């Protein structure tokens, strides 16, 4: 059974940077897509970015396009989310997810990490 372990959350000033990491422990099998979602207090969980293990196709939410970069390291079963030019509205709990469909809908993902908090101060 695969387990996703996130790390790298923390606090930053607006305009600053943080990098989140997600390591898949165990076999991913048919889960060919890795994604990041986030959930701010009082809001629904929303898609942030995804990447395909093979080929590396990426997709970003409009709100983070040009500021965030998702990267994969196949040999390490590791996916990073580099977050630059952070805004206060990026404050949320960030979740790593694995699935088999190239989808932005969270229901397409059956494996989730525990979440890591990102707080951006003005």
Backbone as CSV, one residue per row, in Angstrom:
resi,resn,N_x,N_y,N_z,CA_x,CA_y,CA_z,C_x,C_y,C_z
1,UNK,0.846,-1.181,0.000,0.000,0.000,0.000,0.885,1.236,0.000
2,UNK,0.586,2.166,-0.897,1.415,3.363,-1.021,1.038,4.365,0.061
3,UNK,2.040,5.072,0.520,1.852,6.137,1.506,2.522,7.395,0.960
4,UNK,1.855,8.527,1.090,2.420,9.800,0.649,2.798,10.616,1.873
5,UNK,4.049,11.078,1.886,4.548,11.836,3.031,5.013,13.199,2.541
6,UNK,4.372,14.253,3.048,4.721,15.616,2.658,5.681,16.227,3.663
7,UNK,6.448,17.177,3.180,7.332,17.950,4.047,7.579,19.304,3.407
8,UNK,8.123,20.213,4.206,8.540,21.492,3.658,7.625,22.655,3.915
9,UNK,6.509,22.441,4.558,5.626,23.563,4.850,6.259,24.493,5.865
10,UNK,5.628,25.621,6.084,6.144,26.585,7.051,5.587,27.960,6.790
11,UNK,6.318,28.959,7.238,5.891,30.349,7.112,6.819,31.102,6.186
12,UNK,6.270,32.091,5.505,7.053,32.937,4.614,6.390,34.299,4.533
13,UNK,7.169,35.268,4.130,6.637,36.604,3.873,6.080,36.645,2.455
14,UNK,5.116,37.508,2.239,4.608,37.711,0.887,5.769,38.084,-0.035
15,UNK,5.794,37.448,-1.190,6.883,37.651,-2.120,8.003,36.641,-1.965
16,UNK,7.955,35.872,-0.897,8.975,34.889,-0.625,8.713,33.562,-1.314
17,UNK,9.507,32.552,-0.924,9.423,31.242,-1.562,9.424,30.128,-0.525
18,UNK,8.795,29.037,-0.879,8.835,27.797,-0.112,8.816,26.637,-1.092
19,UNK,9.378,25.515,-0.662,9.309,24.299,-1.474,8.694,23.181,-0.648
20,UNK,7.672,22.568,-1.203,7.036,21.405,-0.592,7.530,20.149,-1.294
21,UNK,7.659,19.071,-0.532,8.052,17.792,-1.109,7.044,16.720,-0.738
22,UNK,6.881,15.765,-1.627,5.986,14.634,-1.397,6.707,13.369,-1.829
23,UNK,6.902,12.470,-0.900,7.568,11.200,-1.208,6.554,10.077,-1.156
24,UNK,6.544,9.260,-2.206,5.668,8.092,-2.256,6.435,6.893,-1.728
25,UNK,5.906,6.300,-0.667,6.542,5.130,-0.056,5.666,3.927,-0.357
26,UNK,6.263,2.930,-1.035,5.467,1.790,-1.466,5.159,1.906,-2.948
27,UNK,4.541,0.918,-3.498,4.273,0.888,-4.928,3.141,1.783,-5.365
28,UNK,3.409,2.618,-6.378,2.371,3.477,-6.935,1.489,2.734,-7.920
29,UNK,2.007,1.649,-8.516,1.282,0.837,-9.466,0.684,1.702,-10.571
30,UNK,-0.624,1.734,-10.712,-1.242,2.444,-11.839,-1.424,3.932,-11.579
31,UNK,-0.994,4.408,-10.450,-1.168,5.821,-10.129,-0.095,6.624,-10.857
32,UNK,-0.443,7.093,-12.028,0.526,7.730,-12.911,0.561,9.245,-12.771
33,UNK,-0.333,9.797,-11.977,-0.443,11.242,-11.821,-0.209,11.608,-10.355
34,UNK,0.605,12.635,-10.146,0.793,13.203,-8.814,0.299,14.640,-8.837
35,UNK,-0.376,15.025,-7.785,-0.965,16.361,-7.759,-0.828,16.994,-6.387
36,UNK,-0.948,18.308,-6.387,-1.043,19.078,-5.142,-2.392,19.781,-5.116
37,UNK,-3.012,19.717,-3.973,-4.243,20.448,-3.694,-4.002,21.297,-2.451
38,UNK,-4.874,22.242,-2.219,-4.764,23.028,-0.998,-6.150,23.367,-0.468
39,UNK,-6.198,23.602,0.838,-7.457,23.952,1.473,-7.204,25.031,2.505
40,UNK,-7.825,26.177,2.285,-7.743,27.282,3.229,-8.896,27.167,4.228
41,UNK,-8.758,27.752,5.402,-9.823,27.673,6.407,-11.142,28.188,5.853
42,UNK,-12.181,27.397,6.029,-13.508,27.799,5.591,-13.753,27.656,4.110
43,UNK,-12.786,27.111,3.387,-12.945,26.959,1.940,-12.823,25.499,1.543
44,UNK,-13.287,25.199,0.342,-13.169,23.839,-0.153,-11.746,23.586,-0.666
45,UNK,-11.388,22.304,-0.682,-10.083,21.929,-1.212,-10.048,22.238,-2.703
46,UNK,-8.941,22.818,-3.165,-8.830,23.187,-4.567,-7.547,22.649,-5.192
47,UNK,-7.636,22.429,-6.493,-6.499,21.951,-7.252,-5.430,23.030,-7.353
48,UNK,-4.154,22.600,-7.285,-3.034,23.521,-7.439,-2.207,23.172,-8.677
49,UNK,-1.729,21.920,-8.744,-0.880,21.511,-9.867,-0.837,19.996,-9.936
50,UNK,-0.518,19.481,-11.112,-0.324,18.048,-11.273,0.798,17.782,-12.273
51,UNK,1.327,16.572,-12.203,2.375,16.149,-13.127,2.237,14.659,-13.393
52,UNK,2.577,14.277,-14.612,2.537,12.867,-14.997,3.918,12.268,-14.775
53,UNK,3.951,11.078,-14.151,5.251,10.445,-13.899,6.005,10.197,-15.205
54,UNK,5.302,9.685,-16.220,5.939,9.436,-17.508,5.653,10.597,-18.443
55,UNK,6.695,11.208,-18.914,6.528,12.321,-19.842,6.552,13.661,-19.159
56,UNK,6.090,13.710,-17.918,6.195,14.940,-17.154,5.221,16.032,-17.510
57,UNK,4.114,15.718,-18.187,3.127,16.754,-18.512,2.646,17.427,-17.232
58,UNK,2.585,18.748,-17.263,2.202,19.517,-16.079,0.921,20.308,-16.349
59,UNK,0.215,20.603,-15.266,-0.983,21.424,-15.352,-1.068,22.242,-14.074
60,UNK,-1.464,23.510,-14.219,-1.514,24.398,-13.059,-2.850,25.106,-12.974
61,UNK,-3.257,25.401,-11.758,-4.407,26.270,-11.559,-4.013,27.678,-12.002
62,UNK,-4.960,28.421,-12.516,-4.674,29.780,-12.983,-4.092,30.647,-11.863
63,UNK,-4.539,30.391,-10.647,-4.118,31.228,-9.519,-2.632,31.084,-9.179
64,UNK,-1.997,30.002,-9.631,-0.591,29.779,-9.297,0.305,29.737,-10.530
65,UNK,-0.293,29.788,-11.703,0.483,29.683,-12.940,1.516,30.798,-13.008
66,UNK,2.747,30.421,-13.343,3.833,31.391,-13.422,4.548,31.618,-12.105
67,UNK,3.959,31.141,-11.009,4.583,31.322,-9.686,5.015,29.988,-9.087
68,UNK,4.241,28.943,-9.319,4.532,27.625,-8.754,5.052,26.703,-9.859
69,UNK,5.940,25.786,-9.476,6.453,24.793,-10.408,6.439,23.427,-9.742
70,UNK,5.841,22.476,-10.424,5.818,21.100,-9.925,6.890,20.312,-10.664
71,UNK,7.653,19.509,-9.912,8.732,18.719,-10.500,8.680,17.302,-9.949
72,UNK,9.194,16.361,-10.733,9.205,14.961,-10.302,10.615,14.405,-10.367
73,UNK,10.872,13.449,-9.512,12.160,12.756,-9.485,11.838,11.262,-9.424
74,UNK,11.718,10.664,-10.621,11.202,9.303,-10.720,11.993,8.316,-9.871
75,UNK,13.282,8.375,-9.909,14.105,7.415,-9.193,13.928,7.479,-7.685
76,UNK,13.437,8.626,-7.197,13.245,8.819,-5.765,11.767,8.789,-5.377
77,UNK,10.876,8.590,-6.363,9.441,8.662,-6.086,9.101,9.955,-5.337
78,UNK,9.645,11.048,-5.807,9.537,12.330,-5.120,8.958,13.381,-6.061
79,UNK,8.047,14.176,-5.538,7.475,15.293,-6.278,7.603,16.546,-5.426
80,UNK,8.108,17.603,-6.025,8.257,18.878,-5.331,7.273,19.901,-5.875
81,UNK,6.952,20.872,-5.042,6.186,22.037,-5.479,6.975,23.268,-5.045
82,UNK,7.620,23.907,-6.010,8.369,25.126,-5.749,7.398,26.292,-5.837
83,UNK,7.287,27.039,-4.752,6.324,28.142,-4.692,7.078,29.458,-4.559
84,UNK,6.995,30.282,-5.573,7.657,31.586,-5.585,6.621,32.702,-5.583
85,UNK,7.077,33.906,-5.292,6.196,35.085,-5.277,4.932,34.799,-4.483
86,UNK,5.113,34.258,-3.305,3.971,33.857,-2.482,3.093,35.042,-2.124
87,UNK,1.796,34.751,-2.043,0.803,35.758,-1.675,0.104,35.304,-0.403
88,UNK,-0.479,36.256,0.298,-1.204,35.922,1.518,-2.288,34.889,1.223
89,UNK,-2.904,35.006,0.070,-3.985,34.082,-0.287,-3.499,32.674,-0.625
90,UNK,-2.195,32.448,-0.621,-1.668,31.095,-0.776,-1.672,30.332,0.550
91,UNK,-1.993,31.017,1.632,-2.053,30.376,2.943,-3.103,29.273,2.936
92,UNK,-2.668,28.067,3.282,-3.561,26.905,3.252,-2.811,25.680,3.737
93,UNK,-3.553,24.615,3.947,-2.942,23.301,4.106,-2.796,22.697,2.715
94,UNK,-1.605,22.212,2.411,-1.316,21.661,1.092,-1.231,20.143,1.186
95,UNK,-1.900,19.473,0.243,-1.987,18.020,0.237,-1.437,17.467,-1.067
96,UNK,-0.652,16.435,-0.936,-0.171,15.673,-2.074,-1.150,14.540,-2.345
97,UNK,-1.364,14.216,-3.619,-2.307,13.160,-3.972,-1.787,12.366,-5.161
98,UNK,-2.188,11.104,-5.228,-1.804,10.233,-6.336,-3.051,9.629,-6.958
99,UNK,-3.062,9.536,-8.275,-4.201,8.966,-8.981,-3.794,8.468,-10.339
100,UNK,-4.761,7.992,-11.090,-4.470,7.417,-12.397,-5.082,8.215,-13.549
101,UNK,-5.744,9.316,-13.241,-6.375,10.135,-14.275,-5.795,11.545,-14.277
102,UNK,-5.639,12.100,-15.463,-5.134,13.461,-15.641,-6.286,14.417,-15.362
103,UNK,-6.528,14.636,-14.076,-7.738,15.321,-13.631,-7.430,16.368,-12.571
104,UNK,-8.193,17.445,-12.583,-8.072,18.451,-11.533,-9.099,18.246,-10.430
105,UNK,-10.021,17.340,-10.644,-11.045,17.039,-9.642,-10.462,16.131,-8.581
106,UNK,-10.592,16.520,-7.326,-9.979,15.745,-6.237,-10.540,14.334,-6.149
107,UNK,-11.738,14.110,-6.669,-12.333,12.776,-6.578,-11.614,11.768,-7.471
108,UNK,-10.762,12.236,-8.362,-9.992,11.335,-9.221,-8.786,10.747,-8.502
109,UNK,-8.513,11.197,-7.283,-7.313,10.775,-6.557,-7.708,9.913,-5.367
110,UNK,-7.062,8.749,-5.253,-7.456,7.817,-4.200,-6.433,7.705,-3.079
111,UNK,-5.313,8.388,-3.208,-4.280,8.319,-2.179,-3.840,9.734,-1.836
112,UNK,-3.822,10.041,-0.536,-3.550,11.403,-0.081,-2.514,11.405,1.039
113,UNK,-1.750,12.484,1.070,-0.856,12.702,2.194,-1.599,13.334,3.352
114,UNK,-0.875,13.549,4.423,-1.498,14.075,5.645,-1.654,15.591,5.612
115,UNK,-0.992,16.241,4.696,-1.096,17.692,4.579,0.042,18.404,5.294
116,UNK,0.406,19.551,4.765,1.430,20.395,5.391,0.982,21.848,5.294
117,UNK,1.170,22.592,6.370,0.651,23.949,6.439,1.617,24.947,5.825
118,UNK,1.064,25.854,5.037,1.815,26.985,4.490,1.113,28.261,4.942
119,UNK,1.868,29.137,5.567,1.329,30.407,6.041,2.159,31.544,5.452
120,UNK,1.473,32.454,4.772,2.150,33.589,4.142,1.675,34.861,4.826
121,UNK,2.626,35.606,5.351,2.314,36.846,6.061,2.565,38.052,5.158
122,UNK,1.760,39.089,5.372,1.899,40.301,4.542,3.019,41.186,5.040
